[in-house]
Amino acid sequence: MMRMIFLLAWGCVGPLTSWAEEVKPEVKISAWNGYERLDFTLAGKAALLVKPKTAAPGKPWIWRTEFFGHEPQADIALLGKGYHLAYIDLQNQYGAPIAMKGMDDFHTQLTETHGLSKKAVLEGMSRGGLFAFNWAALRPQFVAGIYADAPVCDFKSWPGGKGKGPGSRGDWNNLLKVYGFTEEQAMAYDKNPIDNLAPLAKAKIPVLAVIGDADEVVPVAENIDILEKRYLALGGKITVIRKPGCKHHPHSLPDPAPIVDFVLNIKP
């Protein structure tokens, strides 16, 4: 009895309450291209959020799914239009289910803690296309649109190298591990972006793709060409900007105006 009274009394002065308090992630503040950047860790993954000087109504945001800071001209221009810019490091997960969980957690963090719009514009550059299209198919209600840049739309093409492209043997082996597939299972997989577009079309998610028509790493005939044809057949809206003679690099556009206009014209 005395032990119980002691515990109850101890709880009144605070220790038990403090144990239940949520531990907030440590945030490092710095500058990125003239904008405030917040770096933090979420479930063991490095994450960041770049804030515009003045947020646009509704706090819209663009979510770079891979290669943060590479060819950032569209990102910087959108910051100037009041968009937040976000990224979480899920490298070497190739849009697998474990990556989808990480994206779910990040979306919750940004929408609930920072008050960002429930709907994000996903920016899938190269292998980032796997993340963008896969998460859009899983969570279409949270996706306003997709800007895809030389995107991987079928992992059999890259990193598998099962078509005309060279692929990447190391990445292919890593992909098999993270998906938990044998090679035979991976070849039979029917949830690559090119296979799983119906949820996006139903949600009327607009897509802009910027690609080099001579892409030797992510061949357009095995990736965006198939996705474009199938998405249009489903009634989806997609625009593809083709850069004549351009290979996999450079990404984006020297003048990002068409990308920025696409994002700004997306209806909430």
C-alpha positions in Angstrom: 0.0 0.0 0.0 2.8 2.4 0.9 4.5 1.6 -2.4 1.3 2.4 -4.3 0.9 5.7 -2.5 4.5 6.6 -3.2 4.1 5.9 -6.9 0.9 7.9 -7.2 2.5 10.8 -5.4 5.6 10.6 -7.6 3.3 10.7 -10.7 1.8 14.0 -9.4 5.1 15.8 -9.5 5.8 15.0 -13.2 8.2 12.1 -13.9 5.6 9.7 -15.3 4.1 12.5 -17.4 7.5 13.4 -18.9 8.1 9.8 -19.9 5.0 10.0 -22.1 6.0 13.2 -23.9 6.7 12.8 -27.5 10.4 13.4 -28.4 10.6 15.9 -31.1 13.2 15.5 -33.8 16.3 17.7 -33.6 16.2 20.3 -36.4 19.2 21.9 -38.0 18.5 25.2 -39.7 20.6 26.4 -42.6 20.2 28.2 -45.9 19.6 26.7 -49.3 19.7 29.0 -52.4 18.6 31.9 -50.2 15.8 30.0 -48.5 15.5 28.5 -45.0 16.3 24.8 -44.9 15.3 22.5 -42.1 17.2 19.2 -41.7 16.0 16.5 -39.4 15.8 12.7 -39.0 12.6 10.7 -39.4 12.6 7.0 -38.5 16.3 6.9 -39.0 16.2 8.6 -42.4 17.6 12.0 -43.2 14.9 14.4 -44.3 14.6 18.1 -45.1 12.2 20.9 -45.8 13.0 24.1 -47.6 10.6 26.9 -46.8 9.5 29.7 -49.2 9.8 33.3 -47.9 6.1 33.6 -48.1 4.0 30.4 -48.4 1.3 30.3 -51.1 -2.3 29.8 -50.0 -2.9 26.3 -48.7 0.9 25.7 -48.3 1.5 23.7 -51.5 4.7 21.7 -51.9 6.8 19.8 -54.3 8.4 16.5 -53.1 11.7 15.6 -54.7 11.8 11.8 -54.4 15.5 11.4 -55.4 18.7 13.4 -56.1 17.9 16.4 -54.1 19.8 19.5 -55.4 20.5 18.1 -58.8 19.4 20.5 -61.6 17.3 22.4 -59.0 16.2 25.2 -61.3 12.5 24.3 -61.2 12.6 23.7 -57.4 14.1 27.1 -56.9 11.6 28.8 -59.1 8.7 27.1 -57.3 10.1 28.3 -53.9 9.9 31.8 -55.4 6.2 31.1 -56.1 5.5 30.1 -52.5 5.9 26.3 -52.7 7.7 24.4 -50.0 10.3 21.8 -51.2 10.7 18.5 -49.4 12.9 15.4 -49.6 13.5 12.3 -47.5 16.5 10.0 -48.2 15.1 6.6 -49.3 18.0 5.8 -51.6 18.6 2.2 -52.6 14.9 1.3 -52.0 13.7 1.6 -55.6 10.1 2.4 -54.8 9.7 -0.9 -52.9 7.0 -1.3 -50.2 9.5 -0.3 -47.5 10.0 3.0 -49.3 6.3 3.5 -49.5 6.1 3.2 -45.7 8.8 5.8 -45.4 6.9 8.1 -47.8 3.8 7.6 -45.7 5.6 8.7 -42.6 7.1 11.7 -44.2 3.8 12.8 -45.6 2.2 12.6 -42.2 5.1 14.5 -40.6 4.9 17.4 -43.1 1.1 17.7 -43.2 0.5 17.4 -39.5 3.6 19.1 -38.0 4.2 21.7 -40.7 0.7 22.2 -41.9 1.5 21.5 -45.6 -1.3 20.7 -48.1 -2.5 17.1 -48.0 -1.7 16.9 -51.7 1.9 17.1 -52.9 3.3 17.5 -56.4 5.8 14.6 -56.8 9.0 15.2 -58.6 10.5 11.9 -59.8 13.9 12.2 -61.4 15.4 9.1 -63.0 15.0 6.2 -60.5 12.9 8.6 -58.5 10.2 7.9 -61.0 9.7 4.5 -59.3 9.0 6.3 -56.0 6.7 8.9 -57.5 4.5 6.7 -59.6 4.3 3.9 -57.0 3.3 6.2 -54.2 0.8 8.0 -56.4 -0.8 4.6 -57.2 -0.9 3.8 -53.5 -2.0 7.2 -52.2 -3.7 9.0 -55.1 -5.7 11.1 -52.7 -2.5 12.8 -51.6 -1.0 13.6 -55.0 -1.8 16.8 -56.9 0.4 16.0 -59.9 3.6 14.4 -61.0 6.6 16.0 -62.7 8.8 13.1 -64.0 12.2 13.7 -65.4 13.8 10.9 -67.5 11.9 8.6 -65.2 12.4 4.9 -64.6 8.9 3.4 -65.2 9.8 -0.3 -65.3 12.5 -1.7 -63.1 13.1 -4.5 -65.7 14.5 -1.8 -68.0 16.6 -0.2 -65.3 18.3 -1.4 -63.3 17.3 -4.8 -64.7 18.8 -4.1 -68.1 16.4 -6.6 -69.7 15.8 -4.5 -72.7 18.1 -2.3 -74.8 19.7 -0.4 -71.9 22.8 -1.5 -70.0 21.0 -1.6 -66.7 23.0 -1.8 -63.4 23.9 -5.2 -62.1 24.7 -3.9 -58.6 21.4 -1.9 -58.4 19.5 -4.9 -59.8 20.9 -7.2 -57.1 20.1 -4.5 -54.4 16.5 -4.2 -55.8 15.9 -7.9 -55.6 16.9 -7.8 -52.0 14.8 -4.8 -51.0 11.7 -6.2 -52.7 12.4 -9.7 -51.5 12.3 -11.1 -55.0 14.0 -13.9 -56.9 14.9 -12.9 -60.5 11.9 -14.8 -61.8 9.5 -13.1 -59.4 10.9 -9.7 -60.4 10.4 -10.4 -64.0 6.8 -11.4 -63.3 6.0 -8.4 -61.1 3.0 -6.5 -62.4 3.0 -3.4 -60.2 5.7 -1.3 -62.0 4.5 2.2 -62.9 3.7 1.1 -66.4 1.4 -1.6 -65.0 -0.3 0.3 -62.3 -1.7 3.5 -63.7 -5.5 3.0 -63.2 -5.5 4.6 -59.7 -3.8 7.7 -61.1 -6.2 8.0 -64.0 -9.2 7.5 -61.7 -7.9 10.3 -59.5 -7.2 12.5 -62.6 -3.6 13.1 -61.6 -1.9 15.2 -64.3 1.6 14.1 -65.4 4.4 16.1 -67.0 7.4 14.2 -68.3 10.7 15.8 -69.5 12.9 13.3 -71.3 15.8 13.1 -73.7 14.7 11.1 -76.8 18.2 9.5 -77.0 18.3 8.4 -73.4 20.7 5.5 -73.3 20.3 4.6 -69.6 16.5 4.7 -69.3 15.4 3.9 -72.8 12.2 5.9 -73.6 10.7 3.0 -75.6 10.8 0.8 -72.5 9.7 3.5 -70.0 7.9 6.8 -70.7 6.6 5.8 -74.2 4.8 2.8 -72.7 3.5 4.8 -69.7 2.3 7.6 -71.9 0.4 5.3 -74.3 -1.2 3.4 -71.4 -2.1 6.5 -69.4 -3.8 8.1 -72.3 -5.7 4.9 -73.0 -7.0 5.1 -69.4 -8.1 8.7 -69.9 -5.2 10.2 -68.0 -3.7 13.5 -68.8 0.0 13.5 -69.6 2.3 15.8 -71.5 5.8 14.7 -72.6 8.5 17.2 -73.5 11.1 15.5 -75.6 14.6 17.0 -75.9 15.9 16.0 -79.3 19.2 14.2 -79.2 19.5 14.5 -75.5 20.7 11.5 -73.5 19.9 10.6 -69.9 21.7 13.8 -68.8 21.3 16.7 -68.4 18.0 16.5 -66.5 15.4 19.3 -66.4 15.3 22.2 -68.7 17.7 25.2 -68.9 14.6 27.4 -68.6 12.2 25.7 -66.2 9.2 27.8 -67.1 7.2 24.8 -68.7 7.7 22.8 -65.5 6.8 25.7 -63.2 3.7 26.5 -65.3 2.6 22.9 -65.2 2.8 22.9 -61.4 1.1 26.3 -61.0 -1.8 25.3 -63.2 -2.6 22.1 -61.3 -6.1 22.4 -59.8 -6.2 21.6 -56.1 
